[in-house]
Amino acid sequence: MPRLFTGIEIPPAVATGLSACRGGLPGARWIDPDCYHITLRFIGDIDDRVAREVHAALSEARPRPEIPIAVDGLDTFGGEKPRAVFARIAPTPGLIDLHGEHERLMRHIGLAPEERKFTPHVTLARLRGASPLAVAEYLATRGDLPQHSFTATRVALYSATDSVGGGPYIVEAAYPLG
């Protein structure tokens, strides 16, 4: 049973730049830069029949232009119990519209709605036992994150192993933009 999600790949040069943020935070499990991506729609564990329906729906999605992507700084999820450090992605209209289309396509084939609010990001580290103070200090010292940008030329359908997160991820299919 595959665990699937749709996303945008991060080019190697941008991944290398983001990987400079690794280190200096006790309790962080840093994601391998080869696994960096922007999740558009988490699909979850599904059977092969539904996986084929997902692929067919994505293959028939309306044509759309390439999407400019810009890293917008560092942030965390989890508030007083931080659970992840991520690079924020500027929520452009094209990116928001693409996410909305993926949500509609997945609902159309019968998948439950995504309950989490879409926050475009690249997860850099998962946190376990990191203190809020240590996370705040980490963010304060990394505030000079160089701006990174690229143009997304395709969307990927990823599969993930049944693990605690962070990959490895495999591109099962890709759908061009532009």
Secondary structure as a PSIPRED ss2 file (coil, helix, strand):
# PSIPRED VFORMAT (PSIPRED V4.0)

   1 M C   1.000  0.000  0.000
   2 P C   1.000  0.000  0.000
   3 R E   0.000  0.000  1.000
   4 L E   0.000  0.000  1.000
   5 F E   0.000  0.000  1.000
   6 T E   0.000  0.000  1.000
   7 G E   0.000  0.000  1.000
   8 I E   0.000  0.000  1.000
   9 E E   0.000  0.000  1.000
  10 I C   1.000  0.000  0.000
  11 P C   1.000  0.000  0.000
  12 P H   0.000  1.000  0.000
  13 A H   0.000  1.000  0.000
  14 V H   0.000  1.000  0.000
  15 A H   0.000  1.000  0.000
  16 T H   0.000  1.000  0.000
  17 G H   0.000  1.000  0.000
  18 L H   0.000  1.000  0.000
  19 S H   0.000  1.000  0.000
  20 A C   1.000  0.000  0.000
  21 C C   1.000  0.000  0.000
  22 R C   1.000  0.000  0.000
  23 G C   1.000  0.000  0.000
  24 G C   1.000  0.000  0.000
  25 L C   1.000  0.000  0.000
  26 P C   1.000  0.000  0.000
  27 G C   1.000  0.000  0.000
  28 A E   0.000  0.000  1.000
  29 R E   0.000  0.000  1.000
  30 W E   0.000  0.000  1.000
  31 I C   1.000  0.000  0.000
  32 D C   1.000  0.000  0.000
  33 P H   0.000  1.000  0.000
  34 D H   0.000  1.000  0.000
  35 C H   0.000  1.000  0.000
  36 Y C   1.000  0.000  0.000
  37 H E   0.000  0.000  1.000
  38 I E   0.000  0.000  1.000
  39 T E   0.000  0.000  1.000
  40 L E   0.000  0.000  1.000
  41 R E   0.000  0.000  1.000
  42 F E   0.000  0.000  1.000
  43 I E   0.000  0.000  1.000
  44 G E   0.000  0.000  1.000
  45 D E   0.000  0.000  1.000
  46 I C   1.000  0.000  0.000
  47 D C   1.000  0.000  0.000
  48 D H   0.000  1.000  0.000
  49 R H   0.000  1.000  0.000
  50 V H   0.000  1.000  0.000
  51 A H   0.000  1.000  0.000
  52 R H   0.000  1.000  0.000
  53 E H   0.000  1.000  0.000
  54 V H   0.000  1.000  0.000
  55 H H   0.000  1.000  0.000
  56 A H   0.000  1.000  0.000
  57 A H   0.000  1.000  0.000
  58 L H   0.000  1.000  0.000
  59 S H   0.000  1.000  0.000
  60 E C   1.000  0.000  0.000
  61 A C   1.000  0.000  0.000
  62 R C   1.000  0.000  0.000
  63 P C   1.000  0.000  0.000
  64 R C   1.000  0.000  0.000
  65 P C   1.000  0.000  0.000
  66 E C   1.000  0.000  0.000
  67 I E   0.000  0.000  1.000
  68 P E   0.000  0.000  1.000
  69 I E   0.000  0.000  1.000
  70 A E   0.000  0.000  1.000
  71 V E   0.000  0.000  1.000
  72 D E   0.000  0.000  1.000
  73 G E   0.000  0.000  1.000
  74 L E   0.000  0.000  1.000
  75 D E   0.000  0.000  1.000
  76 T E   0.000  0.000  1.000
  77 F E   0.000  0.000  1.000
  78 G C   1.000  0.000  0.000
  79 G C   1.000  0.000  0.000
  80 E C   1.000  0.000  0.000
  81 K C   1.000  0.000  0.000
  82 P C   1.000  0.000  0.000
  83 R C   1.000  0.000  0.000
  84 A E   0.000  0.000  1.000
  85 V E   0.000  0.000  1.000
  86 F E   0.000  0.000  1.000
  87 A E   0.000  0.000  1.000
  88 R E   0.000  0.000  1.000
  89 I E   0.000  0.000  1.000
  90 A C   1.000  0.000  0.000
  91 P C   1.000  0.000  0.000
  92 T C   1.000  0.000  0.000
  93 P H   0.000  1.000  0.000
  94 G H   0.000  1.000  0.000
  95 L H   0.000  1.000  0.000
  96 I H   0.000  1.000  0.000
  97 D H   0.000  1.000  0.000
  98 L H   0.000  1.000  0.000
  99 H H   0.000  1.000  0.000
 100 G H   0.000  1.000  0.000
 101 E H   0.000  1.000  0.000
 102 H H   0.000  1.000  0.000
 103 E H   0.000  1.000  0.000
 104 R H   0.000  1.000  0.000
 105 L H   0.000  1.000  0.000
 106 M H   0.000  1.000  0.000
 107 R H   0.000  1.000  0.000
 108 H H   0.000  1.000  0.000
 109 I C   1.000  0.000  0.000
 110 G C   1.000  0.000  0.000
 111 L C   1.000  0.000  0.000
 112 A C   1.000  0.000  0.000
 113 P C   1.000  0.000  0.000
 114 E C   1.000  0.000  0.000
 115 E C   1.000  0.000  0.000
 116 R C   1.000  0.000  0.000
 117 K C   1.000  0.000  0.000
 118 F C   1.000  0.000  0.000
 119 T C   1.000  0.000  0.000
 120 P C   1.000  0.000  0.000
 121 H E   0.000  0.000  1.000
 122 V E   0.000  0.000  1.000
 123 T E   0.000  0.000  1.000
 124 L E   0.000  0.000  1.000
 125 A E   0.000  0.000  1.000
 126 R E   0.000  0.000  1.000
 127 L E   0.000  0.000  1.000
 128 R C   1.000  0.000  0.000
 129 G C   1.000  0.000  0.000
 130 A C   1.000  0.000  0.000
 131 S C   1.000  0.000  0.000
 132 P H   0.000  1.000  0.000
 133 L H   0.000  1.000  0.000
 134 A H   0.000  1.000  0.000
 135 V H   0.000  1.000  0.000
 136 A H   0.000  1.000  0.000
 137 E H   0.000  1.000  0.000
 138 Y H   0.000  1.000  0.000
 139 L H   0.000  1.000  0.000
 140 A H   0.000  1.000  0.000
 141 T H   0.000  1.000  0.000
 142 R C   1.000  0.000  0.000
 143 G C   1.000  0.000  0.000
 144 D C   1.000  0.000  0.000
 145 L C   1.000  0.000  0.000
 146 P C   1.000  0.000  0.000
 147 Q C   1.000  0.000  0.000
 148 H C   1.000  0.000  0.000
 149 S E   0.000  0.000  1.000
 150 F E   0.000  0.000  1.000
 151 T E   0.000  0.000  1.000
 152 A E   0.000  0.000  1.000
 153 T C   1.000  0.000  0.000
 154 R E   0.000  0.000  1.000
 155 V E   0.000  0.000  1.000
 156 A E   0.000  0.000  1.000
 157 L E   0.000  0.000  1.000
 158 Y E   0.000  0.000  1.000
 159 S E   0.000  0.000  1.000
 160 A E   0.000  0.000  1.000
 161 T C   1.000  0.000  0.000
 162 D C   1.000  0.000  0.000
 163 S C   1.000  0.000  0.000
 164 V C   1.000  0.000  0.000
 165 G C   1.000  0.000  0.000
 166 G C   1.000  0.000  0.000
 167 G C   1.000  0.000  0.000
 168 P C   1.000  0.000  0.000
 169 Y E   0.000  0.000  1.000
 170 I E   0.000  0.000  1.000
 171 V E   0.000  0.000  1.000
 172 E E   0.000  0.000  1.000
 173 A E   0.000  0.000  1.000
 174 A E   0.000  0.000  1.000
 175 Y E   0.000  0.000  1.000
 176 P E   0.000  0.000  1.000
 177 L C   1.000  0.000  0.000
 178 G C   1.000  0.000  0.000
